[in-house]
Amino acid sequence: MVKQHDSITTADVGHLHAATCLAITQFNQGRQCPCLANRIVLLLQYLATHPDLPLTSTSKDLYLNLLDYWQQVNKELKLRTQQESALVFH
């Protein structure tokens, strides 16, 4: 049986970075939906706030700046989706 650890490994961090980069790439290549933007926000939140990640002040600032940007993108996409839904029902 494999032991579960609460701490995050270097491989886990690599997977998080890869998943985040993939999601951002997919978004930038035309899949600009609120669900994908939300996933990017969640991944960045995890990277910026996980207590076991060995963050320097520079990397934490980078994650937080990216997080601010993607939260704004996510907010704008949700607003646009709500506006488009409202137009359909009128």
VOGU-3710 file (C-alpha; in Angstrom, 3 decimals, decimal comma):
1> mvkqhdsitt> 0,000/0,000/0,000  1,298/3,449/-0,949  1,536/5,969/1,875  -0,258/9,270/1,377  1,698/12,390/2,325  0,332/15,827/2,977  3,447/17,496/1,596  3,770/18,282/-2,073  6,598/16,784/-4,134  8,676/18,308/-6,911
11> advghlhaat> 6,762/16,121/-9,384  3,469/17,475/-8,037  4,669/21,037/-8,537  5,748/20,153/-12,063  2,311/18,711/-12,786  0,628/21,832/-11,405  2,806/24,068/-13,563  2,140/21,906/-16,623  -1,615/21,868/-16,011  -1,641/25,638/-15,538
21> claitqfnqg> 0,402/26,267/-18,690  -1,809/23,885/-20,689  -4,995/25,604/-19,516  -3,612/29,072/-20,324  -2,466/27,851/-23,756  -5,873/26,332/-24,507  -7,551/29,570/-23,476  -5,238/31,688/-25,618  -5,753/29,416/-28,626  -9,449/30,130/-28,737
31> rqcpclanri> -11,149/28,078/-26,054  -12,189/31,165/-24,129  -14,911/29,834/-21,901  -15,674/30,699/-18,281  -15,071/27,114/-17,131  -11,499/27,123/-18,411  -10,832/30,586/-16,963  -12,192/29,338/-13,640  -9,875/26,314/-13,769  -6,906/28,609/-14,372
41> vlllqylath> -7,921/30,705/-11,354  -8,204/27,605/-9,167  -4,806/26,303/-10,261  -3,164/29,670/-9,626  -4,845/29,965/-6,233  -3,450/26,581/-5,313  0,034/27,500/-6,509  -0,016/30,855/-4,710  -1,368/29,656/-1,382  -0,330/26,046/-0,810
51> pdlpltstsk> 1,674/25,964/2,418  4,006/23,179/1,240  5,170/24,900/-1,947  8,674/26,305/-1,648  7,888/29,835/-2,870  10,308/32,707/-3,067  8,887/36,201/-2,742  9,374/36,630/-6,502  7,479/33,458/-7,429  4,680/34,247/-4,959
61> dlylnlldyw> 4,362/37,746/-6,458  4,265/36,216/-9,938  1,494/33,792/-8,982  -0,484/36,543/-7,249  -0,180/38,889/-10,254  -1,280/36,096/-12,591  -4,101/35,254/-10,216  -5,328/38,877/-10,204  -5,249/38,973/-14,000  -7,103/35,669/-14,449
71> qqvnkelklr> -9,696/36,550/-11,811  -10,491/39,656/-13,851  -10,675/37,621/-17,074  -12,935/35,100/-15,340  -15,189/37,869/-14,010  -15,497/39,499/-17,437  -16,302/36,184/-19,136  -19,000/35,367/-16,590  -20,495/38,834/-17,026  -20,464/38,496/-20,828
81> tqqesalvfh> -22,078/35,051/-20,598  -24,817/36,418/-18,325  -25,431/39,321/-20,704  -25,640/36,971/-23,699  -28,084/34,743/-21,791  -30,217/37,760/-20,936  -30,373/38,751/-24,624  -31,583/35,281/-25,584  -34,481/35,455/-23,147  -35,683/38,905/-24,227
//
